Amino acid sequence: MREIEEQILSLAKDLIRYPTLNPPGEEHLIKERVIRSFQELGAKVRIIGEEKRPNILGEIGEGEPVIGILAHMDVVPPGEGWDTDPFIPVVRNGRLYGRGAVDNKGPFAAAWGAVKSLILRNKKIKGKIILGALADEERGSEKGLKLLLKEGFKADLCLIPDGGKINQAIIGEKGLMWLLLKVRGESAHGSEPGRGKNAIWILIETLTRLRKISFPPPSPPFSPLTVNLGQIRGGECPNMVPSHAEATLDIRYPPPLTGEEIIRKLKQNFPPGEEIHLEILNHTSPHIIEPDSKWLKAFLSACRENNLPLKLTTMGGNTVAKLLVERGIPAFCHSPEDEPVTHRANESVSLENLFRVSKIWETFLEKIVC
């Protein structure tokens, strides 16, 4: 193992040892270790946020372009089913195990190693690199990236080492709509259902109609629109005709569709004459960054030089990359993940992949700021 790889592994292990659980939000536990890692790079350290929910930035270099690599230090609770203590890192069969190994402390260590290696090779930085150890990604980023953007965070490009896979970079994300459907009926005794108006049956008919709606095909490289019926509630007891019922839908939609088009089409398919209300609980628009941009060309070139076949693709999930794109900052995701381990018991990351992405990110940074 090369010295820089040993340092990456050591840092990743150190970070896993801190139980920075969110909820409740314990990122402060890791603050001093992250600061020390930035000081090893000779970075200017900035801290933004609450004392117990710090966002820690390490800035290397000056001027333009400004390239951000933004990871997060909060982790979800470990849950059950672990073979080892989730906060005692273990290396077994070429993989590092522990909560945060891939989401997102291991990738942060890989990004740190990329910058460290670049500096060790006496490369002069012509621009600025910002490494971020952010808070609150797992619960909406209100105290994390959203706060940074409110405080004026800017960059020419951001790499998010969270999302995507070793052989896939995410350059676009579908729009997201969480919708609440509320149906009103009329109550009556359960022995005389004809005297009432059953809100649950009306809701079932509504959902059946909505399920049959077809939407236009997506723009490549997006996949088609999806609808998930996530929750359904109604009624108060078995012997009473329910006067109310509601359901929540999770819709992920590609361009060229818009949220307005989707809402209009849903309402057009409601059963006529029924009292149905639709409420938008959450909404983001689809986005994609230009595949032919100089940034992605440089990233693809870095992958080729390190013998990694890489696909540029999109996904239905939403990451913090969308927050950046909405503010006019191009952002994409790439990760050492090779199998679905995020938020699961026995979360792990391949050491080979961890070191490989570090080298790719180093090559990428060299093309941009050296």
N, C-alpha and C positions, 0 to 999 in steps of 0.2 A: 504493500500500500504506500502510495506517495505521501510525502509529509503533509501536503495540503489536504489530501483525502482524510488523513488522520485527524487533522484539525476540524474539518467539516463534521466528521463523525463525533468527535469530542463535543463540539458545540451543540449538535443535535441532541446528544444524550443529556447534556446539561439542561437544555431547555425543557425536555420531556419531564425532567424531575420536578419541575414546578407545576403544581396542580392549578393552572390558571382557568378554573371552571367558569363557564358562562351558560346559564346563570350560576351564581349571582353576579359574577364579574370580578375576577381576581387577578387581572393583568399586572397589578402593581407588584405581585410576588416576583415577577421576572425582570423587573425594571433594571436593577443593578447589573444583572448578567448581560442583558442586551447592551446597556451603556458600555460595559467593559469590552464587548465585542466590537463596538463602533470605535472605541478609543484605540484598539489594536490596528484599525485601519487609518488612524490619523484623521478620522472624520469629525466634522463639526456636529455636535449633538443638539437637537432641538426636541423639546417635550411639549406636547399640546394635549390638553384635556384635563380631566379631573385627577386628583392625586391618586385615587385608587383605580382609575381607568386611563392610564397614560397611553398616548400615541407617541412612539419614540422614533425619531427620524435621524439617520446618519447621512450627512452630506459630504460628498467627496468631490473636489474640484470647484470650478467657478465658470460662469458664463453659460453659453448655449452650445448645443442643445441640452435640455434637461431630461434625463431618463430616470423614471422611477421604477423601482421593483418593490412592490408593496405586498407584504405578507401580513398575517394576523397571528397574535399570540394567545387569543382565547381558544378554548377547546370545549367541546360538548362533554357532559358527564360520561363516565366510562360505561355505565350500564353493567349488565351481567354477562357471564360467559367467557371471561378472560382466563387464559391458561397461566398468566403471570400477572404480577402487580402492574396495572396500567401506567403507573408513574415511576416504575423502576425499569429503565431501558434495558432491553435484552437483544443481543445479536445472535441469531440462530439461522443456519442454512442460508447465509448471505443476505438476510433481511434484518432490519432494525424494527423492533416491536415496542410499542408504547403509545399512549394517547397523545396525538399530535405528531406522530412520526411522519405522516404524509399531509396532515391537515392541521397545522401548516408550518410546524416548527422545523421539520426536516428540510423542506424547500427553502425556508429562510436561511438555514445554515448553508445550503448549496449556493444561494445567491451571495451570501457573505463570502464564501470560498471563491466565487467567481471574481469578486472585486479584489480580494486579498491576492489571488494569483496574478491578476492584472497589475497590481501595484508592485508585487515582487519581481515582475519581469521589467521593472523600471519603465513602464509605459506612462507617458505624460498624458494626463486627462485634459482633453480640450472640450470642456463643457462641464456638466455636473451630473453626478449619479446620486440619486436619493434612495437609500435603503430604508424601508419602513417596517416597523414592528407595531402593528396597529391593534386597536381594541375593538371588541363588540361586533366582529363580523358575523358571529353565529346567531346574533339576535337583532339583525337589521342595520347595524353600523351607525346608529344614531350618535353614539359616543366615540365612533371610530372615523371612518372615511368621510361620512357626511359632515362631521364636525370639522375635519381638516379642510374640506371644500368650502365650508362657511367661513373659515379663517383665511381663505385665499390661496389654498394649495394650487400650484400650477406645474405643469410639465408638458413637454412636447410629445411624450409617449410614456405609457406605463405598461410594464410586464407584470401580470398578476400570476404568481407561482402557485395558483390554487384553482383547480378546474382544468379540464383537458386531460390528456394522458401523455405518456412519454413519446408516442408517435402521432399525437394529434394536438394542434393548437386551435383554440377556440377564438375565432375572429368575429363572431356574431351570436346574438342570443334572441330568441323569440320574445314577442311581447307577452306580458302576463296580465290576466284579468281574473280577479276573484269576485264572483258575483253572488249576491244573496237574493234568492227568489222567495217572496212572501205571498202566501195565498190565504184569502179570507173566505170562510164559509159561514154556516149558521148551525149553532148547536141544537141538539135535540136528544131525547132519551135513546139509548142504544137499542131498545126493543122496537122503536118506531123510526128507523133511519130515514124513511120517506118524508118525515116532517122537518128534517134538517137539510143541510147542504154540506156534504162531507169534504172538508178542505184537503184531506189527504188524497182522496180519489182525484180531485181536481189537479193536485200537484203531480200525481202519477201520470195523468193524461198530458200535462204540460211537459214533463220530462221526456215522455215517450215521443212527443212531437219534436222536441228540440233535438233528440238523438238522431232523428232522421234528416236533419238539415245537412245539405252539402255546401261546401265552400270552395272557392276557386283554388286551383293548384298553387303551391308556393313558388316563390322565386328561388332558384338555386343559389347557394347550396343548402337552403332550409328544407326541413321535412314538413309534412302537412300539419294543419291545426289539430290539436288534441283537446278533448274535454274530459275532465275527471269529476264525477259526482262524489264529492268528498264528505258531505254531511247531509243528513236528512232528519228532521224532527217534526213532531206534530201530535196533537191530541193530549188529553189529560188522563183518561182512564178508559178501559175497554167498553164500558157500558154507556158511553156518551159519544154522540156524533161530534167529531172534532171541528171546531170553528176556525182553526188556524193550522197552518203547516208551512214549513220552510225548508229550503235546501241551499247548499253552497256548491258552486261550480268553480273549478280551477281550469281556466282556458289558457292554453299557450298557442300563440298565433304568429305566423310568419308574414313578412311583407309579400305582396303589396296590401294585404288586409290592414284595416285600421280598427281601432276599438269602436268607433262610431258605427262602422258598417256592421260589425258583429252584433252590437246592441240592437240596431235597427232590424236585422234579420231575425233575431231572437223574438223581439216583440211582435213581429209580423206573424209568427207561428204560435203565439199564445192562443189557447182556446177562446173563441169569441164569447163575449158577455160575462167573463169571469173577472173577479177582482184580484189581479195579480200585480204585485209591485216588484220592481227590480232595483237593487241597490249595488253600486260598485264599491267593494271593500278595499280593493287594491288594484292599481293599474300601472303598467310600464309599457312603453312602445318597443317594437323590435328594433334592433340596430345591427349594423355590420360595418367594419372598417374596410377600407379599400384594399383588396388582396394585392393589387399592383403597387401599393405605396412603397416608398423607399425603405420604410421601417421593416415591413414584412419581407421584402426582397433581401434585406440584410440578414433577417432571421433565418430565412430558408437557406441562404448561402452558408450561414454558420452551421446549420444542421448538416448540409451536404459535406462540408469540410470535416465534420466529425462522424461521417458515415451513418447518419440517422435519417431514414426515409420518413418524411413528415407530411401529414395531410392537414390542410387548412379547412376547418369545418365550423359548424354552428351547433347550438344545442337549445333545448327547451328551458333549461334551468337559467336562473338569473344570478349573476355574480356581481361583485363590486365593480367589475369592468364597466357595467352598464352605467353606474353612477358617474364614472369618469367621462364616458362617451357623451352622456347627456350634458356635461359641462364643456364639451368641445375638446376633450383630451383623448386621443386615440388610445385604446387599451385592448390587450388580448391576453389570453390565459394559456399557460403551458405548465405541465407538472410532471414529476417523475412517476406518477401513479401508473401501474400496469394492470391492476385488477381492482374490483370494487371493494375497497376496505374502509372508505371514509365513513365515520360515525358508527362503525361496527366494532364488535369485540375483536380483540387481537389485531387492531390496526397496525399496519406495518408498511415499510417501504424497502424496495430493493436497493442495496448499497450500490450496486452497479449502476442503476438508474440515477440514483442521487448524485453520484460522482459524474455521471455522463451529462446530466443537465447542467451541472455546475460548469463543466468545460464548454458546453454549447453556449451558455449565457455569457461566459467570459469572452468567447470568440465574437458573439454578437455585440457586446459592449465595446470591444476593441474596434470593431468596424464603425461604430457610431461616434465614439468619443475619444478615439486615439488617432 
